[in-house]
Amino acid sequence: MSDRPKRDSMSLEEATISNMWEIAALVEVLERKGLCTKQDLYDIIAELRKKTPQARIPETVFPSPYLLSQTEEKVIDDILAVLNQHGMDSKQSLELLEQVGRIIEMGARITRGTTH
């Protein structure tokens, strides 16, 4: 028997999210080292999708994740830094961000019901 701990199974959603974070980290490293920009990568992805139309996903399924404003990028970087600082794994981070989303939605519902 192996001495390695048994690994819990992961849902497709968890695996996809984990994969997304890993790719996002690689993109950050490439950009920080000045090897390419996020726009370069977006252009390459668009080109590859054109070459393989059977693998093409409709543009409306996923927003362009790498075309963010500087403010959005800064906020995301700050959030990731806080999550990493507190040692949160991808599942914990996702659960926390889902809670934050629910709080924001509740706030939006409350403000829609009031007038200023």
C-alpha positions as CSV (number, residue, x, y, z in Angstrom):
1,M,0.0,0.0,0.0
2,S,1.0,3.5,-0.7
3,D,1.9,5.9,2.2
4,R,0.3,8.8,0.3
5,P,-3.0,10.1,1.8
6,K,-6.1,9.1,0.0
7,R,-7.3,12.0,-2.2
8,D,-10.9,13.1,-2.0
9,S,-12.8,13.0,-5.2
10,M,-13.4,16.3,-6.9
11,S,-16.5,17.4,-8.8
12,L,-16.3,18.5,-12.4
13,E,-17.1,22.1,-11.2
14,E,-14.3,22.0,-8.6
15,A,-11.8,20.6,-11.1
16,T,-12.8,23.2,-13.6
17,I,-12.4,26.0,-11.1
18,S,-9.1,24.6,-9.9
19,N,-7.9,24.4,-13.5
20,M,-9.0,28.0,-14.1
21,W,-7.0,29.3,-11.1
22,E,-3.9,27.4,-12.2
23,I,-4.2,28.9,-15.7
24,A,-4.8,32.3,-14.3
25,A,-1.7,32.0,-12.2
26,L,0.4,30.9,-15.2
27,V,-0.9,33.9,-17.1
28,E,0.0,36.2,-14.3
29,V,3.6,34.8,-14.2
30,L,4.0,35.2,-17.9
31,E,2.7,38.8,-17.8
32,R,4.8,39.7,-14.7
33,K,7.9,38.4,-16.4
34,G,7.1,40.5,-19.5
35,L,6.8,37.5,-21.8
36,C,3.3,38.4,-23.0
37,T,0.2,40.4,-22.1
38,K,-3.2,39.1,-21.3
39,Q,-4.4,40.6,-24.6
40,D,-1.7,38.5,-26.4
41,L,-3.1,35.4,-24.8
42,Y,-6.7,36.3,-25.6
43,D,-5.7,36.8,-29.2
44,I,-4.0,33.4,-29.3
45,I,-7.0,31.7,-27.8
46,A,-9.3,33.4,-30.4
47,E,-6.9,32.3,-33.2
48,L,-6.9,28.7,-31.9
49,R,-10.7,28.7,-31.7
50,K,-10.9,29.7,-35.3
51,K,-8.5,26.9,-36.3
52,T,-10.6,24.3,-34.5
53,P,-14.3,25.3,-34.9
54,Q,-15.5,22.0,-33.4
55,A,-13.9,23.1,-30.1
56,R,-15.4,26.6,-30.3
57,I,-17.4,27.6,-27.3
58,P,-19.9,30.4,-27.9
59,E,-18.6,33.8,-26.8
60,T,-21.6,34.3,-24.6
61,V,-20.8,31.3,-22.4
62,F,-17.8,32.8,-20.7
63,P,-16.9,36.4,-20.5
64,S,-13.4,37.4,-21.6
65,P,-11.6,36.7,-18.3
66,Y,-8.4,38.5,-19.2
67,L,-9.8,41.8,-20.5
68,L,-10.3,43.7,-17.3
69,S,-10.0,47.3,-16.4
70,Q,-7.0,48.2,-14.2
71,T,-9.3,48.8,-11.3
72,E,-10.8,45.3,-11.7
73,E,-7.4,43.7,-12.0
74,K,-6.2,45.5,-8.8
75,V,-9.3,44.4,-6.9
76,I,-8.9,40.8,-8.1
77,D,-5.2,40.8,-7.2
78,D,-6.0,42.2,-3.7
79,I,-8.7,39.5,-3.2
80,L,-6.3,36.7,-4.2
81,A,-3.6,38.1,-1.9
82,V,-6.0,38.1,1.0
83,L,-7.2,34.5,0.2
84,N,-3.6,33.3,-0.1
85,Q,-2.6,35.2,3.1
86,H,-5.2,33.3,5.0
87,G,-4.2,30.0,3.5
88,M,-7.6,29.3,1.9
89,D,-7.8,26.6,-0.7
90,S,-9.8,26.8,-3.9
91,K,-12.9,25.2,-2.4
92,Q,-12.9,27.5,0.7
93,S,-12.2,30.5,-1.5
94,L,-15.1,29.6,-3.8
95,E,-17.5,29.2,-0.9
96,L,-16.4,32.5,0.6
97,L,-16.8,34.4,-2.7
98,E,-20.2,32.8,-3.2
99,Q,-21.2,34.1,0.2
100,V,-20.0,37.6,-0.8
101,G,-22.0,37.4,-4.0
102,R,-25.1,36.6,-2.0
103,I,-24.5,39.5,0.3
104,I,-24.1,41.8,-2.7
105,E,-27.3,40.5,-4.3
106,M,-29.2,41.1,-1.0
107,G,-27.8,44.6,-0.9
108,A,-28.9,45.2,-4.5
109,R,-32.4,43.9,-3.7
110,I,-32.7,46.2,-0.7
111,T,-31.6,49.3,-2.6
112,R,-34.0,48.5,-5.5
113,G,-36.8,48.6,-2.9
114,T,-35.8,52.1,-1.6
115,T,-35.8,55.5,-3.2
116,H,-33.4,58.3,-2.6
